[in-house]
Amino acid sequence: DAAEGEILAHDVWRGMVDAAIDIASATTGLEIRNFEFSIEKSIVETKPNENSDEMVYLHDDASFRRKLVAIEKYVDVAEEAERILGNRGEDAIRIEKPRPAHSSARWLGPQRELTQYEKHGERQVRSGRYVHSISHNRHLLPLIDALLVERRRVSCPARNAS
């Protein structure tokens, strides 16, 4: 998933994936390509340009049915998937367009405005469902910063030894 400022778990996951790939690359000496795809943002086109090396994965009917069954069984994402399907249609889930990961630069740094998950959390606090809400800058950034420290430590062991 891409970090999009929409769903906290997606942003946390993106930070962890970026760190894991950097650490694995540094410790193995292998170049590991890092891809993401958007869950919340709409797909602009469904087919790659003829002269493009853009990747597009279109689930066939059987694969798409398996994906829908898996989504339905995973209660934590079923409501989110239903919302996405309702807003954007089945292509939002049938078509995956992995791209080189770049969303961290935009979404995993300090934010001036509230993310969608912060707005949702604040609504839940006002309704009495939550006691506190999660803040991107106060709660997520320390985790992202810790991951960055570890990435740097593993990537530059000689510099960290002195």
N, C-alpha and C positions, 0 to 999 in steps of 0.2 A: 504494500500500500504506500501511497504517497502521504506525506504530511500535508494537511490541508487546513488545519485550524478548525476542523469540523467535529471530529470525534477524537477524544483524548487518547484512546487506546491505539488508534492509527498513528498518531504523532509520536507516542512513546515507542511503538513498534518500529517506526522508521528510524528513530534515533538509535535503537538497539541494533537494527539490521546494519545501519551504516557503520557502527562501531565494530560489530562482529566481522564484517567484510574487511574493514581496514586492519583489524588485528590478525585475521586469518591470512591476509595478503602479506603482512609484515613478518609473520612467523614462518610462513611456508616459502616465501619468495615468489609466489605465483601471483599473476595478475588475475584478480577475480572481478568480473564485471558486475556492477550494481545497477539493478533496474527497479523501477517502480511503475505502478499504474494508478490512475486516478479512480477513486470510488465515487467521490462527490461531484466532481466537475464533469460536464457533459462531453461526450465524444463528438468532436467537430466533424470528422468524416469516418466512415466505416471501412474504407478500403485504402491501402497505402497508395501513394503516388507511384506511377510506373517507374520513375527514375529514382525512387527512394529506397533506402535500405530499412525503412521503418518496419517494425514487427507488428503483426496483427494476428491474434489468435481468435478464430471464430469457432466457438463450440458447435459441433454437429448436434443433431437432435438428441442422440443418446447421451452424449457428454453433458449437454445442457440439462437434461432431465436429472442426471446424477448430481449435478451441481445444485439444482433446485431442491432435491431431496436432502442433500447435505445441509443446505441453508435452513430448511424447515426443521431439521433435527437439532440444529444448534440454536437453541432458544434465544441466546444472547444477541444474535444478529438477525433473527427472523423478522422482527419489527422494522429494523433498519432496512433490510432488503425489500420488504413490502413497500416501504416509503419510496425507495429508489425506483423500484419497478413501476409504482403508481405515477411518479413524477416524470420518469424518463423512458419508460417502456422496457421490454425485455432485452433490447440491445445493450442496455447499460450493464447487464450481467452476462449476456451471451458473448459480447465482444470484449476482448482484453487487448490493450495496446501498451505493452511494456515500453518504457523509454529509459534512457540513462537517468539515474536518480539525481535530482537536483532540488527537490522540494525542501530539504533541510535548511538550505541557505535562507529561504523565505520564512519558514514557519517554526524553526527550532531555535531562533534567537529571541531576544527581547521583543515584546509586542507593545505597541502604543495603544492599540484598541483591543477590546475584549474579543477573544475567539468565540466561535459558536458554542463550544462546550462550556466556556465560562458563562455565557449568557444563559444557557440551559441550566447550569448549576445554580445560578442566581435565582432563576424562576423556581427551581425546586426548593431553595431555601425560603423564598417568600411564601410558597404554598405549604410550608411546614414539613415537607417530605425529607429534606436534608437539614442538618444542623449547620453545616459549613459547606462552602463550595470550593472547588479546586481552582487555584489561580495559576495561569500559565507561567507568569514571571516568578511567582513565589514558590510554586511547587514543582513544575516541570523543569524549569531551567536548571535547578541544582542537579537533577538527575542527568540532564544532557551535558552539563559541565563536567560531572564526574566521569561520564563516558568519554568525553573529549580528553580529559587528563589521562585516562587509561590508554586511549588510542595513541596519544603522544608518547607515553611511557614505553609502550611496546614498539612503536615505530622508530623511536630514537633511543635505543638502550645505551649507547655510548655516551650520549649527552646527559642522560639521567644518572649514570654511574658516578659522575664527578661531583 
